[in-house]
Amino acid sequence: MKPTYIRYGVMLMLFVSVVITYLDRSNLSIAAPAMRAELGIDTVHMGWILSAFGWTYAFCQIPGGWLVDRVAPRFFYPAILILWSVATVTMGLAGSVAALIAIRLCIGLLEAPSYSINNQVVTSWFPDRERAGAIGFYTSGQFVGLAFLTPVLLILEESHGWRSVFYTTGVGGLVWGLFWLLAYRNPRNSSANAAELAYIEAGGALTELGVRKQKSHASFTDFLTVFRYRKLWGVYIGQFAVTSCQWFFLTWFPTYLIEFRHLSFVKSGLYASVPFLAAFLGVLCSGFLSDRMLRAGLSLGVARKTPIIGGLLLSSVIMGANFVDAPSLVIGFMALAFFGNGLASIGWSLVSSLAPSRLIGLTGGTFNFISNLSGITTPLVIGYLAQGGNFAPGLTYIAVVAVIGALAYILMIGKLERVER
């Protein structure tokens, strides 16, 4: 019997889910310049609005990951997706700083478990030799959606106002949440045949994830496990550096182009798409290159860590934009840095390989909690540094953090093997 390829359909579903997830967390950056003009919001208050998502998103990662280990992704994912999409629609009804902060806090809370669910799904569906490619493919959704849809949303905003951006992205999420509920199944409850199940299980897929019941309470030992190992901390710190660069592009980048580089809405939309396309290519190269290195006989650690370390070092060239004036050169540095960020964006493949098998969700939640503290720090740090209208110190901050992340991968992780207590 030839194996079926149902897992590739699941990979495509994860890709679309990530596109929607990132549109709903970055749509505020698209609307920010027009919103600031209409509501009279300065850069400091806008920094607080942009960072509000990060507060709940980061601090709900660990409880969210704990829930992921206990609630089947078939039901949990569409539930949170539909709820955060409703909150996204209400962003278009807001008229004050307080209301915008409150709604963004709500969206961050509801999106918090999403990447832990993605990681659980890909760990249950893909063998080790294919997992980095699958993670790279669905992770690329966070960039390709923004690359192609940012110009569309900016044109929509110019034609129908900034509120239309939230109405459009929110309704799209509602529709996709209903589709996931109808279409997704765990490997053992899906239409995958016995040959595909045998193939992915033999390769290390944990097909019982999302089906087998976990104990209902979280023990202190469980939490100690995900915080006690140096190699896990290396991944946590490295991913903080990766997401710090991402959060600049997800929050302040359109404002940087319009207000600091003085580009029009239409031009800024076209220029903004270039770094996201570069990051998309970086993610695809990273995942498939990593799997290719593994199949060529290199160790799992070399295959997984090399693209990430190289990508983080490449991300630090974002600082080069401080020394040029031509828009094409500015975007060139941004695209190169974000290509590097894409190369470094397969950190979840290390979580799949390092996390205790029964604490995949909790480890993923901890990983995402620490890394997405950058969703709080990056908008705030850049908002305060840019009070005088100068974004150069903010870009320097991003470059320094990227180098620290590369050092964490080099010095702290060591041999890549699953932590089991």
N, C-alpha and C positions, 0 to 999 in steps of 0.2 A: 504494500500500500504506500503510495506517495503521500508525503505530508502536505497538509493544507498550509495556507499562508494567512490565516486569520490574524496573526499577530501584527502584520503590516497594516491591516485595516485599523487595528487598535492604535498603532503608532500614528496614523493619520488623524484619528479622533483626538489624540493627545495634542497633536500639532494645532488643530483648530481651537481646542480649549485654551492653549497657551496664547494664541493670537488674541482671543477675546479677553483673556485675563490681563494681558499687557495693554490692550486698548483701554480697558476700564481703569487701569491705574495711571495711564499716561495722558488720558484725554484732558485732564486738568492743565497740563503743560501747554497743550495746543490752545486752549481757551484763555490761558492766563493773561497774555498781553491785552486782549479786548476786555476781559473781565476787570483787570486792574484799571483800565481807562474808564469804564462805566461805573464801577463801584468805588473808585478812588482809593485803591489799596496800594500801599508802598511796598518796597522790596522786603522789609523785615516782616510785615504781616503776611505777605505772600509766601515768604519762607516758612512761616508757621502753618499756613494752609497746606502748602506742598508737603510738609513733613508729617502732617496729621495722620495720613495713611500709614506711614512707617511706624508710628507708636503702637497702634493696635496690631498691625501686621507682624511686627517683631515680637511683641510680648505675648501674643496668642499662639506663637509657633509651637511651643512645648505642649500646652494643653491641646492644641489642634492636632499635633502629631500623635498624642496619646489617644485621641478620638479616632484617628485614621486606623490605628491598630485594632479598633473595636467596632467600627461601623463600615459595612460593605461599600466600596466605592461606587457601585451601581446606584445607590440611593444617596450617599453622602455628597458626592460631587454635584449632581443636579440640584440638590436642596440648597447648598451654599451659592451655587452659580446663579440660580433664579433670584435668591434674596439679594445678592450684591448687585444684580442687574436692576432690580427695583430701586435700590438705593442710588444707583447711577442715574436713573431717570429723574429722581428727585433733586439731583444736583442742578438740573436745569430750572428748577423752581426756586432755588435759593437766592437770597438778596442781601445777605450780610456775611461778615467774616465769621461770626459765631456759627451760623447755620452751615456754612461751607466746611468749617472745621469738624462740626459734629457729624456731618454726612460722610466725610472722608475717614473719620475714625471708624464709622460703621462699616464702610467698604473694606478697610484694612482688616478688621476683625473677621469678616466673612471670607475674605480671600486667603486668610492665614493658612488653612490646611491644604490649599490647592496643590502646591508643589510636592508636599509629602504624599498626597494621593497619586500624583503623576509618578513619583518614584516607586510607590508600592505597585502600581499597575505595571510599570515597565520591568520591575524586578520579578513579578509573577509571570510575565509573558515572554521575556527574552533571555536566552542563554548568555553567559558571560561574554562569549566571543562576538555577540551582536549588540550588546547592551549599550556601549558607548556610542555606536552609530545611531541607535534608536533615540538615546538621550540627546545627542547632537541634533538629530532631525527635529524632534518636537521642541527643543529649546530654541531652534532657529525661528520658530513661530513668533517669539517675542520681538524679533528684529524685522522679519519679512512683513509682518502685518503693519508695523509702524512705517517701514520703508515705503510701501505702496499705498497705505491708507492715510498717512499723515498729510500728504498734499491734498487728498480728497476731502479730508475733514477741515483743512484750512480753507479750501474753496467753499465748502458748505457753510463754514462760519462766516465767511465774508458775504455770502449771499443771504443767509437766514439768521445770523447772529450766533453768539457763542453758546447759547442754551441748546441749540439744535445738535451740537456735538454730543451732549450727554443723552438727549433723547434717542439719537440714532444708535450709539454704542450700547445703551441700556436695552433697547428692544432686541438687538442682535443677540445679546447674551441670554435673554429670556427664551428665545426660540431654540438656541443651542442647548440650553439646560434640559428642555423637554426632549430633544432628540437623544441626548446621552442616556436619559432614563429609559427610553424605549430600545436603544440599540446596544448598550454595553452589557457584557457578561464576563464573569471570571472564566479563566481557561477551562476549568472542568465543567462549567455550565454553558459553554459556548458551542458553536458549530465546528470548532477545531477537531480534526479526527485524531484517532489514537496515535498515529505516526507523528503528527506535529507535537502532541503532548509528550510523547516519549523523547523526541528530539530536544525540546526546550528543557525538560526536566533533567536529561542527561547532561546538558550544558550548564546547569546550575540555576535554572529558573525555579522560583519558589511558588509553585502553582497553587498552594493552599492559602496564600496570603489573601485576606479579604473574605475568606470562607470559614476557616477554623476560628473558633471563639477564643479570645484571649481572656485572662483573668480580669475581673471587673475593676480591681483596684490597682492603683499605681504604688509600688513599693519604693521606699527610700533607696534601696539597692539599685533599682532600675535607673533612677535619676543620677545616682553616683556613677553608674557604669558609663553613661554618655558624657560625663564631665571629667572622668578621672584619667583618661589616656592622652598622652602627649600627641600621638599621631592624629587623634580626632581633633585636638586643638589646632594642629597644623592646617587641617582642612577648613576648620571654622574661620581661622584668621585669613587664610588665603581667599576664601569666598567672600569675606567682608571686603577685601580689596577689589575683587571682581565686581561686586554689586555697587561699590562706591562710584566707580566709573559709570555703570549703568544708570544710577540714580541722577547723575548730572544730566545725561541725555534724556531721561524720563521726566525731569522737572524743569531745569533752567535753560536747556539748550535752545528752544525756540525764542525765549526772551533774550538770550545771548545774541542770537542772529539779528533779531529785530531792533533791540534797543542799544546794544553795544556795537554791533557791526552795521547797523542802519540799513538792513535789507527790507524790502517790501514783504507783505504777507505771502504773495505768490512766489517770489524768489526764495524766501526763507523756507517755504514748503518744499520747493524743488531741491534746494541745497540740503535741507534736513534729511531728505530721503537717502542721500549718498552714504553717510556713515552707517545708517541702519542696513543698507544693502551690503556694505563691507562687513558688518558684524554678522549678517546672515551667512555670507560666504565663509567667514572665519569659523562659525559654529559647525557648518557642514564639513569643512576641511578637518576640524579638530576631531569630531566623532569618528569619521570614517578613517582618518589617518591613524588614530589611536587603535582602532580595531585591526587595521592592516598591520601595524607594528606588532600587535599581539599575535596575529596569525603567522607573521614572519619569524616568530621564535623569540622575540624580545620579552623580557619579564613583564608581568602585569604592572608593576610599579613604574618602569621606564615608559611603557606604552601610555599609561594614563597621565603621569606627571609631566612628561616632556612638553606636550602642547600647552599645558596650563602655565608652566613656568615661563616658556617662551612668550606666550600671549600676554602675561602680566608685565613682563619687561617691555614688550612692544607698546602696551597701553600707556606707559610713562611718557611716550613721545607727544602726548596731548599738550604738554607744556610748550612744545615748539610753536603752537598757534599764538603764543604771546609775542613772538618776534617777527611776525609777518603781518602785512596789511591787506594784500590782495585776497578777495573772497575765495578764489580758487585755491590759494595756498592754505588759507585757514581750514577750508573743508578738506584739503589733502591731509593735513595733520590729524584732523578729527577722524577722517575715514581710516587712516592707518592705525590710530589708537583704538578705534572701535573694532577694527578687524582683529587686533590683538585681544581685545576683550572677548570677542566671539571665540577665538582659539582657546581662551581660558575658561569658557563657560560649560565645561563638562564635569564640574566638581561633583555633581550628583552621582557620576559613575564611581567615584571613590567612596561615597556614602554607601552605595550598593555593595561594594566590596569589603568595607571596613565594619559596617554596623552589625551588632549582634542580630542573628537571624530572627529572633522574636521581638526585637525592638527596632525594626526598620522605621516605623512611623515616628517613634520617640526620638531616635537619632536624627532622622530627617528634620523633625521639628526643631531640635536643638541647633542643628547646622543652619537652618533657615532663620532661626531667631538671632543668632549671633551675626550672621552675614547681613541680615536686613536691619540691624541697628544702623547700618549706613543709610537706610531710608529715612532715618531721623536726622542723623548727623550731616549728611551731604547737603540737603536743601537748606538747613539752618546755617551751616558754616558758610556756604556760598552766599546765602542771603545777607549775612552780616558783612562778609568780606566785600560784597558788591554794593554796599550802601553808597559809596561815592561814584558808582557807575563803572567801576573797573573790575572786570572778571579775571584779570591775570592772576591774582593771588589764589583764586579758587581753582584754576587749572593746575597751578603748582601743587596745591594740596592733593588733588587727584593723582598726580604723577608720583608723589612721595608715598602715598598709600599703596599704589600699585607695586612699587619696589619692595615695600615691607611684605606684601602678600607673596611675592616670588620667593623671598628669603624664608618665609614660613614653610613653603612647600619643600625647599631645598634642605632645610636644617631640622625640621621637626617630625616629618612623617615616617621616614625610614621604610622598612619593608611593608609592602601592601598586602595585608592579610586580615581576615575577619577577626574582630575582637569578640571573644566568647569568655564569659566569666564562669 
